[in-house]
Amino acid sequence: MRHLRRFGAFWWDFVIGDDWRLALGGGIALAATGFFANRGAAAWWITPLVVVALLVGTLARAKPPAR
């Protein structure tokens, strides 16, 4: 059981890491891309667009407040 717990803890830390918002946003982006691609739409652009938006949001949160 200890090995299973350590294995789960590794994957949690690897996927979630420091910011759960990035993991959730990436998962939603991949799900949306798959959803629209299965319906015949050209959905390749969804994931890169969401990743750029997540990066901008992360940088905005990390920026120190203006004086």
N, CA, C and O atoms as a DFTB+ gen file, in Angstrom:
268 C
 N C O
     1  1       0.823      -1.190       0.000
     2  2       0.000       0.000       0.000
     3  2       0.869       1.256       0.000
     4  3       0.506       2.270      -0.596
     5  1       2.011       1.182       0.669
     6  2       2.903       2.328       0.728
     7  2       3.399       2.708      -0.671
     8  3       3.506       3.891      -0.996
     9  1       3.697       1.709      -1.485
    10  2       4.184       1.978      -2.846
    11  2       3.094       2.629      -3.693
    12  3       3.370       3.534      -4.480
    13  1       1.880       2.173      -3.531
    14  2       0.770       2.762      -4.270
    15  2       0.555       4.221      -3.867
    16  3       0.304       5.073      -4.719
    17  1       0.652       4.504      -2.582
    18  2       0.492       5.876      -2.097
    19  2       1.613       6.776      -2.633
    20  3       1.365       7.911      -3.040
    21  1       2.842       6.260      -2.628
    22  2       3.963       7.044      -3.148
    23  2       3.833       7.267      -4.652
    24  3       4.170       8.338      -5.158
    25  1       3.340       6.248      -5.368
    26  2       3.122       6.381      -6.806
    27  2       2.065       7.455      -7.087
    28  3       2.247       8.293      -7.970
    29  1       0.974       7.426      -6.342
    30  2      -0.068       8.442      -6.499
    31  2       0.429       9.833      -6.143
    32  3       0.088      10.806      -6.816
    33  1       1.237       9.936      -5.085
    34  2       1.782      11.234      -4.683
    35  2       2.717      11.793      -5.752
    36  3       2.737      12.998      -5.999
    37  1       3.490      10.912      -6.384
    38  2       4.368      11.355      -7.465
    39  2       3.563      11.955      -8.606
    40  3       3.868      13.049      -9.079
    41  1       2.522      11.229      -9.054
    42  2       1.746      11.718     -10.190
    43  2       0.963      12.975      -9.836
    44  3       0.797      13.856     -10.679
    45  1       0.482      13.068      -8.605
    46  2      -0.211      14.284      -8.175
    47  2       0.746      15.471      -8.255
    48  3       0.391      16.520      -8.793
    49  1       1.955      15.311      -7.722
    50  2       2.933      16.393      -7.741
    51  2       3.394      16.694      -9.158
    52  3       3.647      17.852      -9.490
    53  1       3.505      15.674      -9.996
    54  2       3.960      15.875     -11.374
    55  2       2.915      16.616     -12.206
    56  3       3.259      17.525     -12.962
    57  1       1.650      16.240     -12.076
    58  2       0.598      16.839     -12.887
    59  2       0.130      18.163     -12.295
    60  3       0.058      19.165     -13.006
    61  1      -0.183      18.180     -11.022
    62  2      -0.712      19.385     -10.388
    63  2       0.419      20.367     -10.101
    64  3       0.304      21.551     -10.419
    65  1       1.505      19.894      -9.508
    66  2       2.667      20.732      -9.261
    67  2       2.357      21.894      -8.339
    68  3       1.697      21.730      -7.313
    69  1       2.835      23.057      -8.710
    70  2       2.679      24.243      -7.878
    71  2       1.358      24.961      -8.106
    72  3       0.868      25.640      -7.204
    73  1       0.779      24.829      -9.271
    74  2      -0.415      25.616      -9.589
    75  2      -1.507      24.712     -10.168
    76  3      -1.390      24.242     -11.299
    77  1      -2.539      24.476      -9.412
    78  2      -3.627      23.618      -9.846
    79  2      -4.394      24.252     -11.000
    80  3      -5.028      23.546     -11.785
    81  1      -4.340      25.582     -11.111
    82  2      -5.071      26.263     -12.193
    83  2      -4.517      25.882     -13.564
    84  3      -5.272      25.723     -14.523
    85  1      -3.196      25.738     -13.649
    86  2      -2.586      25.334     -14.921
    87  2      -2.981      23.918     -15.309
    88  3      -3.274      23.644     -16.473
    89  1      -2.989      23.023     -14.334
    90  2      -3.380      21.635     -14.614
    91  2      -4.841      21.564     -15.041
    92  3      -5.178      20.867     -15.997
    93  1      -5.696      22.276     -14.343
    94  2      -7.114      22.277     -14.687
    95  2      -7.346      22.907     -16.059
    96  3      -8.102      22.373     -16.871
    97  1      -6.703      24.032     -16.314
    98  2      -6.851      24.697     -17.618
    99  2      -6.334      23.846     -18.759
   100  3      -6.950      23.787     -19.823
   101  1      -5.206      23.188     -18.546
   102  2      -4.680      22.308     -19.592
   103  2      -5.593      21.131     -19.857
   104  3      -5.793      20.743     -21.008
   105  1      -6.148      20.558     -18.801
   106  2      -7.094      19.452     -18.971
   107  2      -8.357      19.875     -19.703
   108  3      -8.854      19.155     -20.569
   109  1      -8.871      21.044     -19.351
   110  2     -10.061      21.561     -20.027
   111  2      -9.765      21.860     -21.489
   112  3     -10.595      21.597     -22.359
   113  1      -8.577      22.411     -21.764
   114  2      -8.199      22.707     -23.151
   115  2      -8.117      21.432     -23.981
   116  3      -8.599      21.397     -25.113
   117  1      -7.510      20.388     -23.429
   118  2      -7.417      19.125     -24.162
   119  2      -8.787      18.493     -24.359
   120  3      -9.070      17.940     -25.422
   121  1      -9.639      18.572     -23.341
   122  2     -10.993      18.017     -23.466
   123  2     -11.794      18.781     -24.521
   124  3     -12.504      18.172     -25.321
   125  1     -11.685      20.096     -24.526
   126  2     -12.409      20.903     -25.518
   127  2     -11.900      20.618     -26.924
   128  3     -12.687      20.524     -27.867
   129  1     -10.592      20.482     -27.065
   130  2     -10.027      20.163     -28.375
   131  2     -10.532      18.812     -28.865
   132  3     -10.923      18.675     -30.024
   133  1     -10.524      17.825     -27.993
   134  2     -11.037      16.511     -28.372
   135  2     -12.515      16.527     -28.695
   136  3     -12.957      15.870     -29.637
   137  1     -13.284      17.279     -27.914
   138  2     -14.725      17.375     -28.132
   139  2     -15.036      17.937     -29.517
   140  3     -15.820      17.358     -30.269
   141  1     -14.414      19.071     -29.845
   142  2     -14.697      19.698     -31.132
   143  2     -14.081      18.934     -32.303
   144  3     -14.657      18.906     -33.390
   145  1     -12.922      18.316     -32.097
   146  2     -12.293      17.537     -33.169
   147  2     -13.131      16.310     -33.514
   148  3     -13.212      15.929     -34.682
   149  1     -13.753      15.690     -32.521
   150  2     -14.603      14.530     -32.785
   151  2     -15.867      14.895     -33.537
   152  3     -16.518      14.026     -34.118
   153  1     -16.217      16.158     -33.533
   154  2     -17.399      16.604     -34.263
   155  2     -17.048      17.188     -35.627
   156  3     -17.897      17.778     -36.296
   157  1     -15.791      17.022     -36.034
   158  2     -15.392      17.410     -37.388
   159  2     -14.850      18.819     -37.509
   160  3     -14.525      19.245     -38.617
   161  1     -14.737      19.558     -36.421
   162  2     -14.222      20.925     -36.496
   163  2     -12.698      20.907     -36.483
   164  3     -12.080      19.986     -35.949
   165  1     -12.107      21.929     -37.073
   166  2     -10.654      22.104     -37.011
   167  2     -10.341      22.745     -35.665
   168  3     -10.399      23.967     -35.523
   169  1     -10.014      21.924     -34.687
   170  2      -9.882      22.398     -33.311
   171  2      -8.441      22.444     -32.831
   172  3      -8.213      22.552     -31.626
   173  1      -7.481      22.368     -33.701
   174  2      -6.075      22.320     -33.302
   175  2      -5.652      23.585     -32.568
   176  3      -4.716      23.543     -31.770
   177  1      -6.308      24.690     -32.813
   178  2      -5.911      25.990     -32.270
   179  2      -6.372      26.209     -30.826
   180  3      -5.895      27.139     -30.175
   181  1      -7.274      25.392     -30.312
   182  2      -7.828      25.622     -28.973
   183  2      -6.757      25.463     -27.896
   184  3      -6.612      26.335     -27.039
   185  1      -6.014      24.374     -27.928
   186  2      -5.019      24.121     -26.879
   187  2      -3.923      25.189     -26.852
   188  3      -3.617      25.682     -25.767
   189  1      -3.313      25.578     -27.977
   190  2      -2.300      26.634     -27.900
   191  2      -2.863      27.966     -27.402
   192  3      -2.189      28.689     -26.669
   193  1      -4.078      28.287     -27.794
   194  2      -4.689      29.534     -27.341
   195  2      -4.904      29.520     -25.826
   196  3      -4.624      30.511     -25.152
   197  1      -5.392      28.422     -25.301
   198  2      -5.615      28.317     -23.862
   199  2      -4.294      28.328     -23.107
   200  3      -4.203      28.937     -22.041
   201  1      -3.274      27.671     -23.633
   202  2      -1.968      27.658     -22.976
   203  2      -1.387      29.068     -22.899
   204  3      -0.838      29.449     -21.865
   205  1      -1.496      29.840     -23.964
   206  2      -1.022      31.228     -23.938
   207  2      -1.829      32.048     -22.930
   208  3      -1.258      32.847     -22.188
   209  1      -3.137      31.861     -22.898
   210  2      -3.967      32.589     -21.932
   211  2      -3.603      32.205     -20.497
   212  3      -3.556      33.068     -19.621
   213  1      -3.346      30.927     -20.251
   214  2      -2.930      30.490     -18.919
   215  2      -1.583      31.087     -18.540
   216  3      -1.385      31.475     -17.389
   217  1      -0.661      31.167     -19.479
   218  2       0.640      31.759     -19.220
   219  2       0.505      33.237     -18.860
   220  3       1.135      33.706     -17.912
   221  1      -0.307      33.963     -19.606
   222  2      -0.528      35.382     -19.307
   223  2      -1.154      35.543     -17.929
   224  3      -0.753      36.419     -17.162
   225  1      -2.136      34.703     -17.610
   226  2      -2.772      34.775     -16.299
   227  2      -1.814      34.461     -15.169
   228  3      -1.853      35.112     -14.125
   229  1      -0.957      33.474     -15.362
   230  2       0.032      33.110     -14.346
   231  2       1.026      34.241     -14.136
   232  3       1.371      34.555     -12.997
   233  1       1.485      34.849     -15.205
   234  2       2.427      35.950     -15.089
   235  2       1.770      37.162     -14.431
   236  3       2.416      37.873     -13.661
   237  1       0.509      37.400     -14.726
   238  2      -0.209      38.525     -14.108
   239  2      -0.360      38.305     -12.601
   240  3      -0.256      39.258     -11.830
   241  1      -0.601      37.070     -12.174
   242  2      -0.718      36.778     -10.744
   243  2       0.629      36.880     -10.042
   244  3       0.686      37.235      -8.864
   245  1       1.723      36.571     -10.756
   246  2       3.047      36.573     -10.143
   247  2       3.667      37.969     -10.113
   248  3       4.620      38.205      -9.371
   249  1       3.140      38.885     -10.907
   250  2       3.683      40.231     -10.947
   251  2       3.441      40.946      -9.628
   252  3       2.334      40.893      -9.092
   253  1       4.458      41.612      -9.098
   254  2       4.239      42.340      -7.837
   255  2       3.291      43.525      -8.048
   256  3       3.248      44.096      -9.137
   257  1       2.537      43.894      -7.016
   258  2       1.606      45.017      -7.171
   259  2       2.336      46.333      -7.450
   260  3       3.453      46.559      -6.984
   261  1       1.676      47.180      -8.216
   262  2       2.262      48.486      -8.549
   263  2       2.259      49.387      -7.324
   264  3       1.378      49.290      -6.469
   265  1       3.244      50.253      -7.249
   266  2       3.336      51.182      -6.109
   267  2       2.522      52.418      -6.350
   268  3       2.482      53.306      -5.499
